[in-house]
Every structure is written in C-alpha cells, then in structure tokens.
Amino acid sequence: MDTEKDKQRGKRKEQHPVRMRPYEKFTQFGVESLTESELLAVILRTGSREEDVETLASHILQLAGYGEQGLSGLHHISMEELLRIKGIGRVKAIQLKCVMELCTRMARSRASRTLSFNRSGTVAAYYMETLRHRSRECVLLLMLDTKGQMIKELELSRGTVKSSLLSPREVFVEALKAGAVNIILLHNHPSGDPSPSGEDMAVTEHISQIGNMLDIPLIDHIIIGDNRYVSFKEQGYL
C-alpha cells in the first residue's frame, strides 16, 4: 500500500518529468524539435566521466560564441581548441570539423544551381560559405574563357587579419598560362564588413589597368563579408 510520502513523490514526478534524451526526442517529434545543443549531442554520441553529452555540447557552443555569432562560430574553432575540451578526443574533433565542412559544401552546392559569372550576386553566394568563416584574408583568382565559363580557380595569397599580399604580376602570369579571356578577383574581410579599403581600391584599379593593356580585363572584384558582399562592378568601380 502506498504511503502518503510515496504519493507525494509520485506527484512531483508527474509535475517534473525526466528530460527526454535527444534520440528519444528525435524519434517522437522529428529532427526539427531538437535544439542546436541536442543536435550537437547526437553527433558527439557520448560525453565524458565528468559530464553528459548534452552538457559537453553546450560547452562547445559556448566556446563558439553561440548567441553572438550563432552556429557559424563553430567554423572558427580550431582542432587544438576542440582537443582542449574535456571529453573531446581526436575522433570527436575530426567529426565536428567534418560536419562543418559538409555544411559549407552543401551551401556551395545549392548556390551552384544559379551560378553565373556575369552576375555578381551569384558568384558571391557561391563563395560565401567558403570565405566568410576564414580568420585571415585570402585572395582567389577566377579565370574565365570566351563563353564566360571558369577555366581555373586559384588561391593567390593568404594574408594577415588586416591585409593580404597580392601581386599583379602573379595575377597575369597565371591568367596567361591558363589562356584566360577575363578574370574575377575575390577576397574576404575577416571583420565581416565587406566595405572596400583604400588599399582594395588602389590594387583593383592597378590590376584593372594592366588587364586592359593585356586584353585580359578584370570584370569584377568581389569582397566577401559576413553574409554580405561588395561588388566593384555593381558599385560602378569597374
């Protein structure tokens, strides 16, 4: 026979049900019902001796600056930073980095359906996920044929957080080797603000002048920020 204490304990249990595990929640309500922390917990599968997998997932999101940067902050966590978290070994760290890369490639695949090198917005969308998460500036050279199709894509330089090193000579040596008819430059601003700097303007003008002399015009220079871009062609600079 239940005692009064047992009944009270039962009432408390009904009022505060045991929290549903991510796998159970997924099965009952579908993947859309899971929080970001729970989605991450499913990928990690296990926690550590000190804490369960959901707590571990929460720590990773905190490290990523979740709330300020959103989930995109996960892209900025290095292998070394992941390995310093208790409960994250090499295998889990590699899994997380692979998931981030998969997300980038999925976004790029979607953007490729509308990609046209004559339309700056589609080029920016195609390269957005590749470039916007980088912590240092990087310059890409796109070399196009007579039909406006890409012959070759080349990473020319990786700079510091503040600036990148770009050699006009290297740009046109590569363009001539590839037999390019037109070229496009892209680079990222790690600050997230794609507004061109004075240096960006000067380098673009210099490369444009040389391109016109060599009959390999620079048809656009696109700066990638955080989900924003600036096209020199759209702004009338080229």
N, C-alpha and C positions, 0 to 999 in steps of 0.2 A: 504494500500500500504506500502511495506517495505521501511523503511528509510535506508540511507547508513550505519547508525550505526548498525541497525539490521542485515544487510547483513554481515558486518564485524564480528559481534558477531557469526553469523552462520558459517562463515569460520573458526573462531577459534575453534568452537565446533567440526567441522569436522576434524581439524588438531589434536585436543586433545580429543579423545572420552573418555567418562566416563569409568573408570576402571571396568572390569567385575567382579562381585561377584563370590566367589568360586563355589557356587551351579550352577550358570549360566554357568560358565566356564566348570564345570564337565559335565553338560547336553549337551553342544555344542561340546566340544572337548575330553571328556573322562577323567578318573581319572589320566591318565599319564601326562596330561597337567598341573596338579596342582603342585605348589611349595610345599616345606615342610611346610612353613608358612601357605599356603592355606589349606593343608590337616589338619593341626592342628586346623585351624579356623573352618573347617567343624565339627570336633569333639566337639569343645567348643560351637559352635552354636551362642552364644551371647557374647557381650563384656560388658563393664561397662558404667556408665554415662559419664565418662571422655574420653574413647577411644573405637573405634570399635573393633570387634572381631579379625580382622587381625593384628591390632597393638598389641593387647593383646597376640596373638600367637607369634608375633615377640619378645616380651619381654621374653616370656618363653624360646624361642630358645636361646636368648642372655644369659639368666641365665644358660642354659645347656652348654654354651661354644660352641655353634654351629659355625662351621668354623674351630675350633681347634680339638674338639672331634667328630664332626659330630653329627648325630642324637643319637648316643649311649650315649651322655651326658645327655639325658633325663632320663636315668635309674638312674642317680646319684642324681637327685633332690628329696629331701625328702618331705613328706606331709607337714611338718612345713614350708619349704621354699616355696612350692606352695601356701600355705594359706596366706603367707605374701604379695603375689602379689595382687594388687588391681584388683578386677574383678574375682578373683578365690575364690570361696567358697568351702565348704566341698564336695559338689556333683561333681563339676568340677575336683577337686583334685583327688577324688576317680576314676573318669572316666579316667583321664590321667594315673594314676598308673595301672589301669586295662588294658589299651591299651598296656602299656609297658610289662606287664606280659603276655598278649596274644601274643605279638611279640616273647618273649622268648620261650613260649610253642610251637609256630609254628615252630621256628628254631629247637627246640629239636625233634619235631615230624618228620621233614624232615630228620634229622640226624639219627633217629632211624631205618630208612629203610636199612641202610648199617652197623648198629652197630654190631661189633664183638669184644668180649673181648680179642681175640687173636691179634687184630690189633690196635695198639696204636692210630693211626690217627683217627679211627672211634670213639674210646672212647673219645678222646679229642674233636672231633666235637660235640658229643652228649652233653657233659657237658660245652662246650664253653660259650654259652649264659647264662647258669645258674651261672657260676662262674666269668666270666671276668668283670662283672659290679660291683662286690662287693667291698666295700671300706675297708674291713678288711679281713685278711687271714682266710680261712676256710678249714678244712680238711675233706674229705669224705673217708670212707672205703667201698669198694665194696667186697662182699663175694660171691665166686663162688662155684658151685658144680662140680661133676666129669665130666660133659658134657660141662663145661665152661660157663654155664648159671648163671645169677645172682640170688642168694638166697635172698640177702638183701643189701640195701644201707643205710649207717648210717653216719650222720654228727657227727664227733668226737669232734671237737672243733672250736671255733671262737676266733681268737687272736686279737692282736693289728694290726695297719697298718704295723708294721715292722716284727712281728713274731707270730707264733701260738704255742699253747701248745699241745703237742702230747705225750700221754703216751703209750709206747709199751705194758704195761700190759693191758691197756684198749683195745688195738687193738686185742690182742689174747684172752682175756676174751670173747669179742663179737664174734670173729671168731669161737671159740669153742662152744659157745652157739648156733650159727647158723648152726653148722656142716659143716663149710666151708672147702673146699679142697685147694683152692688157694685164695689169696687176692690181691687187687689192691688199692693203695692209690692215691688220687688226692688232690691237693690243688692249690689255686690261689695266684698270686703275684699282689697285687693292683697297683704296679708301672707299670704294663703292660709288664715288662721284665721277661720272664719265666726262665731265666738262674738260675740254682741251686746255692744256697748259701753254704758256708761251713757247716752251721747247717743242711741244707737239706741233704747234702751228708752224714754227720755223723749219723743223725737219720735214714736215709734209710738203711745204712749199718748195724746199730744195729738191726733194725726190721727184716732185711733180715736174719741175723744170727740166731735170735730167731725163726723165721719162719722155717728155715731149721732144727733146732733142734726139733721143734714140728711137723714137717712134714706138715706144712701149709705154703708153700713158698709164698713169696712176688714176684709176677710175673712182676709187673710194678709199678712205681711211676711216675705219670704224673703231671707236673706243668703247670697250665694254665696262660697265659698272655693275652694281648690284641690282639685277633685273631692270637695268636701264642702259641705254646706249646713246652715243652721239655719232652721226654720220657726217663726214666732211662734205659729201656730195649733197645730202639733204639740206645741210646748212648753207650751201652755196659757196663753200670754201674751195671747191674743185669744179 
